[in-house]
């Protein structure tokens, strides 16, 4: 990606570009994704207290600040394959990385 124009760098594969894209999902879209695509990792960035109150089965609770500053290393420590589709969720839907 050309950082100045936001356009793909010459020769960059558009599939790679779209694979790395960030997209906001509705709860309904997440349900559809969970039903149709088995290779997703759901990371819940709710506080530990919110996570204890309720969470999606199979989701992993993760510290938002660590995820923000050390994304790759932190995902590896959580044993999440970075090739998987990663979905971040929180209780309110208002947290931003």
C-alpha positions as CSV (number, residue, x, y, z in Angstrom):
1,X,0.0,0.0,0.0
2,X,1.3,3.4,-0.9
3,X,1.0,5.3,2.4
4,X,0.7,8.7,0.7
5,X,-2.2,7.9,-1.6
6,X,-3.8,5.0,0.1
7,X,-3.7,3.1,-3.3
8,X,-2.2,-0.3,-3.7
9,X,1.5,-0.2,-4.3
10,X,2.5,-1.2,-7.9
11,X,2.3,-5.0,-8.1
12,X,0.4,-5.4,-4.8
13,X,-2.1,-8.1,-4.9
14,X,-5.7,-6.8,-4.4
15,X,-6.6,-10.0,-2.6
16,X,-3.9,-9.3,0.0
17,X,-5.2,-5.7,0.3
18,X,-8.8,-6.9,0.9
19,X,-7.7,-9.6,3.3
20,X,-6.1,-7.0,5.5
21,X,-9.1,-4.7,5.4
22,X,-10.9,-3.7,8.5
23,X,-14.6,-3.8,8.3
24,X,-17.3,-3.0,10.9
25,X,-19.8,-5.9,11.3
26,X,-23.4,-5.9,12.6
27,X,-24.3,-8.6,15.2
28,X,-26.3,-10.2,12.4
29,X,-23.3,-10.3,10.1
30,X,-21.2,-11.8,12.8
31,X,-23.8,-14.6,13.3
32,X,-23.8,-15.3,9.6
33,X,-20.0,-15.4,9.5
34,X,-19.9,-17.7,12.5
35,X,-22.4,-20.1,10.8
36,X,-20.6,-20.1,7.5
37,X,-16.9,-19.7,8.2
38,X,-15.2,-21.9,10.7
39,X,-11.8,-20.3,10.4
40,X,-12.4,-17.2,12.5
41,X,-11.0,-16.1,15.8
42,X,-13.2,-14.0,18.0
43,X,-11.3,-11.7,20.3
44,X,-13.4,-10.0,23.0
45,X,-11.9,-6.7,24.2
46,X,-14.5,-6.2,26.9
47,X,-13.2,-5.7,30.4
48,X,-12.6,-8.8,32.4
49,X,-15.7,-8.1,34.4
50,X,-17.8,-7.6,31.3
51,X,-16.4,-10.8,29.8
52,X,-17.3,-12.8,33.0
53,X,-20.9,-11.5,32.8
54,X,-21.3,-13.0,29.4
55,X,-19.4,-13.7,26.2
56,X,-19.6,-15.7,22.9
57,X,-18.6,-19.3,23.5
58,X,-15.1,-19.8,22.1
59,X,-14.1,-16.2,22.2
60,X,-10.9,-15.1,23.8
61,X,-10.8,-12.2,26.2
62,X,-7.9,-9.9,25.4
63,X,-6.5,-6.7,26.9
64,X,-7.3,-3.9,24.5
65,X,-4.3,-1.8,25.3
66,X,-1.8,-4.6,24.8
67,X,-3.5,-5.5,21.6
68,X,-3.3,-1.9,20.4
69,X,0.4,-1.6,21.0
70,X,1.7,-5.1,20.4
71,X,-0.7,-6.6,17.9
72,X,1.4,-9.3,16.2
73,X,3.2,-10.5,19.2
74,X,0.1,-10.4,21.4
75,X,-1.9,-12.5,18.8
76,X,0.9,-15.0,18.8
77,X,0.9,-15.2,22.6
78,X,-2.8,-15.9,22.4
79,X,-2.0,-18.7,20.0
80,X,-4.1,-17.1,17.2
81,X,-3.0,-17.8,13.6
82,X,-2.7,-14.4,11.9
83,X,-3.9,-16.0,8.7
84,X,-7.4,-16.5,10.2
85,X,-10.1,-13.9,10.0
86,X,-10.0,-12.0,13.3
87,X,-13.1,-10.4,14.7
88,X,-12.8,-8.0,17.6
89,X,-15.9,-7.6,19.7
90,X,-16.8,-5.8,22.9
91,X,-19.9,-5.5,25.0
92,X,-20.8,-2.0,23.9
93,X,-19.4,-1.9,20.4
94,X,-17.8,1.5,21.2
95,X,-14.2,0.5,21.9
96,X,-11.7,1.5,19.2
97,X,-8.1,0.2,18.6
